[in-house]
Amino acid sequence: MTILDISQYDLPTLDAPCFKQAGVTGAILGVYTQYGPGAMRQAAQLLLDADITLHGFYGLIYFGSPTGAYRDTKWAIDLARQFGVGRVWLDCEIDATAIGFTDAVTPTQASRVAEIRECVRLVEAAGLQAGIYSGAWWWPENTGNSTEFAHLPLWHAAYFLDGVKVRSVNYGGWTECAINQWTSSLDICGRKRDANHVWDAAVLEGDEEMTKEEIEALVSAKVNAALSAQFRPLLGLAINGGPGQYADSQGNPLPLVRDEALLAAHKAQAQALTDHILIDHAAGVPGQVPEHRHLGVNRE
């Protein structure tokens, strides 16, 4: 498994079919290019077309700039949403004063931590997962060795140790990294490129196993959908005054007549379905369930 991280410097020689033939299986894409994020959007589509998995997007945090601190993170969120990728990596390694942002001020350790915190909030508010890209050469000195983000996966940058794959680390509260950027000189398709070793496969998009709680929530959602599909036509009503609600000639809603017999029948059907789900279905049991019906609703 070869996973590249793709930056703007890879774009002139990006040949997705060649990557695939060379054994590249996945990529994490940086969002910044001199042409804006649109160029990386095109690169992402080329990789997908060559059957190379997108495992995430990353954006640099340019510390000390109200613009630069969040710009790339927002771009990464937008691209992750567009391509259905679940993780955004926050690249922590440079101050905005070193790049030339006109609104930049010299950041402090505390202000850098606050900007990382806000970027994590932005990612999670978008329904995505955050990760931290950094290294022992930057994090301790520039964040005061903050451990606030140790619950997030670490993408450990040690590309200067070409050929040495590192798992154990000792900074920021992390003792192991999830991904190790172990080289910047892997010769693939006309250029030396950054490559990564994945120690924790759970951080790769699409590789997470569903928890028991997630499986139960999925089953519950499907049952609720089946019940809704069954009962709404029976009652001939819609929610919130939609089509099918009884009304007088002026359009004023009329009170519904309580049909005890119909309600009792529906309650009995609902209880039968509940018993069936609890007794006959076990969330997470492998194997295909034979085709059958839930109160007249086909299970697919």
C-alpha positions as CSV (number, residue, x, y, z in Angstrom):
1,M,0.0,0.0,0.0
2,T,1.5,3.3,-1.2
3,I,-0.2,6.5,0.0
4,L,1.1,9.8,-1.4
5,D,0.4,13.3,-0.1
6,I,-0.1,15.5,-3.0
7,S,0.8,19.2,-3.0
8,Q,0.8,21.9,-5.6
9,Y,4.3,20.9,-6.6
10,D,3.1,17.5,-7.8
11,L,0.5,18.9,-10.1
12,P,2.7,19.5,-13.2
13,T,3.7,15.8,-13.2
14,L,0.5,14.3,-11.9
15,D,-0.2,11.2,-14.0
16,A,-2.9,9.3,-12.2
17,P,-2.8,6.1,-14.5
18,C,1.0,6.1,-14.1
19,F,0.6,6.4,-10.3
20,K,-1.8,3.4,-10.3
21,Q,0.6,1.3,-12.4
22,A,3.4,2.2,-9.9
23,G,1.4,0.8,-7.0
24,V,-0.1,4.0,-5.5
25,T,-3.3,3.0,-3.8
26,G,-4.3,6.2,-2.1
27,A,-3.6,9.9,-1.6
28,I,-4.1,12.8,0.8
29,L,-4.3,16.1,-1.0
30,G,-3.2,19.6,0.1
31,V,-5.7,22.2,-0.9
32,Y,-3.5,25.2,-1.6
33,T,-2.3,25.9,-5.1
34,Q,-1.3,29.2,-6.8
35,Y,-4.5,28.8,-8.8
36,G,-6.8,28.3,-5.8
37,P,-8.4,25.0,-4.7
38,G,-9.9,24.4,-8.1
39,A,-6.7,22.9,-9.4
40,M,-6.6,20.4,-6.5
41,R,-10.3,19.6,-7.2
42,Q,-9.3,18.6,-10.7
43,A,-6.4,16.5,-9.4
44,A,-8.7,14.7,-7.0
45,Q,-11.0,13.7,-9.8
46,L,-8.2,12.5,-11.9
47,L,-7.0,10.2,-9.1
48,L,-10.5,8.9,-8.5
49,D,-10.8,8.2,-12.2
50,A,-7.7,6.0,-12.0
51,D,-9.2,4.1,-9.0
52,I,-6.9,5.8,-6.4
53,T,-8.6,6.3,-3.1
54,L,-8.8,9.8,-1.6
55,H,-8.0,9.4,2.1
56,G,-8.3,13.0,3.1
57,F,-7.5,16.7,2.4
58,Y,-5.1,18.8,4.3
59,G,-4.8,22.5,4.8
60,L,-2.0,24.6,6.3
61,I,-2.7,26.8,9.3
62,Y,-0.8,30.0,8.8
63,F,-0.6,31.1,12.4
64,G,-1.0,34.7,13.3
65,S,-3.2,35.7,10.3
66,P,-6.9,36.1,10.8
67,T,-7.2,35.1,7.1
68,G,-4.5,32.5,6.8
69,A,-5.2,30.7,10.0
70,Y,-8.5,29.3,8.7
71,R,-8.5,29.8,4.9
72,D,-7.1,26.4,3.9
73,T,-9.1,24.5,6.5
74,K,-12.3,25.9,5.0
75,W,-11.1,25.0,1.5
76,A,-10.3,21.4,2.8
77,I,-13.7,21.1,4.3
78,D,-15.4,22.2,1.1
79,L,-13.4,19.6,-1.0
80,A,-13.9,16.9,1.6
81,R,-17.7,17.4,1.4
82,Q,-17.6,17.5,-2.4
83,F,-15.8,14.2,-2.7
84,G,-17.4,12.5,0.2
85,V,-14.1,12.2,2.2
86,G,-14.5,12.0,5.9
87,R,-11.2,13.5,7.3
88,V,-9.5,16.9,7.1
89,W,-5.9,17.1,8.3
90,L,-4.7,20.4,9.9
91,D,-1.1,21.1,8.9
92,C,0.7,22.7,11.8
93,E,4.2,23.9,10.8
94,I,4.4,27.6,9.7
95,D,3.6,31.1,10.8
96,A,1.9,33.6,8.5
97,T,4.7,36.1,9.0
98,A,7.0,33.7,7.1
99,I,4.6,33.7,4.1
100,G,3.8,37.4,3.8
101,F,0.2,37.7,4.8
102,T,-0.5,41.4,5.2
103,D,-2.7,40.9,8.3
104,A,-0.2,38.7,10.1
105,V,1.2,39.3,13.6
106,T,3.7,37.3,15.4
107,P,1.8,34.5,17.1
108,T,2.3,33.2,20.6
109,Q,2.2,29.6,21.8
110,A,-1.3,30.2,23.3
111,S,-2.6,31.9,20.1
112,R,-1.4,29.0,17.9
113,V,-3.2,26.6,20.2
114,A,-6.3,28.7,20.0
115,E,-6.2,28.8,16.2
116,I,-5.8,25.0,16.0
117,R,-8.7,24.6,18.4
118,E,-10.9,26.8,16.1
119,C,-9.9,24.8,13.0
120,V,-10.8,21.6,14.8
121,R,-14.2,23.1,15.7
122,L,-14.8,24.1,12.0
123,V,-14.0,20.6,10.8
124,E,-16.2,18.9,13.4
125,A,-19.0,21.4,12.9
126,A,-19.0,20.3,9.2
127,G,-19.6,16.7,10.3
128,L,-16.0,15.6,9.4
129,Q,-13.1,14.2,11.4
130,A,-9.9,16.2,12.2
131,G,-6.3,15.0,12.3
132,I,-3.1,16.8,13.1
133,Y,-0.1,16.9,10.8
134,S,3.1,18.1,12.6
135,G,6.5,17.0,13.9
136,A,8.7,16.9,16.9
137,W,10.8,19.6,15.2
138,W,7.8,22.1,15.4
139,W,5.1,21.2,17.9
140,P,6.8,21.4,21.3
141,E,8.5,24.7,20.8
142,N,5.6,26.4,19.0
143,T,2.6,25.2,21.0
144,G,4.3,24.8,24.4
145,N,4.0,21.0,23.8
146,S,0.2,21.3,24.2
147,T,-1.5,18.0,24.8
148,E,-5.0,19.4,24.1
149,F,-5.2,17.6,20.7
150,A,-3.8,14.2,21.7
151,H,-7.2,12.6,21.2
152,L,-6.9,13.3,17.5
153,P,-4.8,11.1,15.2
154,L,-1.3,12.3,14.4
155,W,0.2,12.4,11.0
156,H,3.9,12.5,12.0
157,A,6.2,14.4,9.6
158,A,9.7,12.9,9.5
159,Y,10.3,12.9,5.8
160,F,13.9,14.0,6.4
161,L,14.7,10.5,7.8
162,D,14.4,9.0,4.3
163,G,13.7,5.3,4.5
164,V,13.1,5.2,8.3
165,K,9.5,4.4,9.3
166,V,8.6,5.8,12.7
167,R,5.7,4.8,14.9
168,S,6.7,5.8,18.4
169,V,6.7,9.6,19.2
170,N,6.9,11.7,22.3
171,Y,5.4,15.1,22.0
172,G,1.9,16.7,22.3
173,G,0.6,13.8,24.4
174,W,1.0,11.4,21.5
175,T,3.1,8.2,22.0
176,E,2.3,6.7,18.6
177,C,1.5,8.3,15.3
178,A,-1.3,7.1,13.0
179,I,0.5,8.0,9.8
180,N,4.2,8.5,9.3
181,Q,5.4,10.7,6.4
182,W,8.6,8.7,6.1
183,T,10.1,10.1,2.8
184,S,10.1,13.0,0.4
185,S,12.1,11.2,-2.3
186,L,10.1,8.3,-3.5
187,D,10.6,8.3,-7.2
188,I,7.2,7.9,-8.9
189,C,6.3,8.9,-12.4
190,G,8.9,11.5,-13.1
191,R,9.3,13.2,-9.6
192,K,10.4,12.5,-6.1
193,R,7.3,12.5,-3.9
194,D,6.2,12.4,-0.3
195,A,5.1,9.0,0.8
196,N,3.5,7.7,4.0
197,H,3.2,4.6,6.1
198,V,-0.1,4.0,7.8
199,W,0.1,2.5,11.2
200,D,-3.5,2.9,12.2
201,A,-5.7,1.9,9.3
202,A,-8.8,3.3,11.1
203,V,-7.8,6.8,10.0
204,L,-8.2,5.9,6.4
205,E,-11.6,6.9,4.9
206,G,-13.9,4.0,4.5
207,D,-11.8,1.6,6.6
208,E,-13.6,2.2,9.9
209,E,-15.7,-0.7,11.2
210,M,-19.2,0.2,12.5
211,T,-19.6,0.1,16.2
212,K,-22.5,-1.8,17.9
213,E,-24.2,1.5,18.6
214,E,-23.9,2.6,15.0
215,I,-25.3,-0.7,13.7
216,E,-28.3,-0.4,16.2
217,A,-28.9,3.2,15.1
218,L,-28.9,2.2,11.4
219,V,-31.4,-0.6,12.1
220,S,-33.6,1.7,14.1
221,A,-33.6,4.3,11.3
222,K,-34.6,1.6,8.7
223,V,-37.4,0.4,11.0
224,N,-38.7,3.9,11.5
225,A,-38.7,4.4,7.8
226,A,-40.6,1.2,7.2
227,L,-43.2,2.2,9.9
228,S,-43.6,5.7,8.3
229,A,-44.1,4.2,4.8
230,Q,-46.7,1.8,6.2
231,F,-48.8,4.0,8.4
232,R,-48.9,7.3,6.5
233,P,-51.0,5.8,3.6
234,L,-53.2,4.0,6.1
235,L,-54.1,7.2,7.9
236,G,-54.4,9.3,4.7
237,L,-52.6,12.2,6.5
238,A,-49.4,14.2,6.1
239,I,-47.2,15.9,8.7
240,N,-47.5,19.6,9.4
241,G,-50.5,20.4,7.4
242,G,-49.4,18.9,4.1
243,P,-51.5,17.2,1.4
244,G,-54.1,14.9,2.8
245,Q,-54.9,16.8,6.0
246,Y,-58.7,17.2,6.5
247,A,-59.8,20.8,6.2
248,D,-63.1,22.8,5.8
249,S,-64.0,24.8,2.7
250,Q,-61.9,27.7,3.9
251,G,-58.9,25.6,4.4
252,N,-59.0,25.5,8.2
253,P,-57.8,22.2,9.7
254,L,-60.6,20.1,11.2
255,P,-60.1,18.1,14.4
256,L,-59.4,14.4,13.7
257,V,-61.8,11.8,14.8
258,R,-60.1,9.3,17.1
259,D,-60.8,5.8,15.7
260,E,-60.0,3.5,18.6
261,A,-60.3,0.4,16.6
262,L,-57.9,1.6,14.0
263,L,-55.4,2.8,16.6
264,A,-55.6,-0.5,18.4
265,A,-54.9,-2.3,15.1
266,H,-51.9,-0.1,14.4
267,K,-50.6,-0.6,18.0
268,A,-50.8,-4.4,17.6
269,Q,-49.0,-4.2,14.2
270,A,-46.3,-2.0,15.7
271,Q,-45.8,-4.4,18.7
272,A,-45.6,-7.3,16.3
273,L,-42.9,-5.6,14.3
274,T,-41.0,-4.6,17.5
275,D,-41.1,-8.2,18.7
276,H,-39.9,-9.4,15.3
277,I,-37.0,-7.0,15.3
278,L,-35.9,-7.8,18.9
279,I,-36.3,-11.5,18.6
280,D,-35.6,-12.4,15.0
281,H,-33.0,-9.7,14.2
282,A,-29.6,-9.3,15.9
283,A,-27.7,-6.1,14.9
284,G,-24.3,-7.0,13.6
285,V,-24.9,-10.7,12.9
286,P,-23.1,-11.4,9.6
287,G,-24.8,-12.9,6.6
288,Q,-27.7,-11.9,4.4
289,V,-31.2,-11.9,5.9
290,P,-33.7,-13.8,3.7
291,E,-36.2,-11.6,2.0
292,H,-39.3,-11.1,4.0
293,R,-41.9,-8.4,4.8
294,H,-42.4,-5.9,7.6
295,L,-46.1,-5.2,7.7
296,G,-46.4,-5.2,4.0
297,V,-43.1,-3.3,3.4
298,N,-40.5,-5.3,1.4
299,R,-37.1,-5.6,3.2
300,E,-34.3,-4.8,0.7
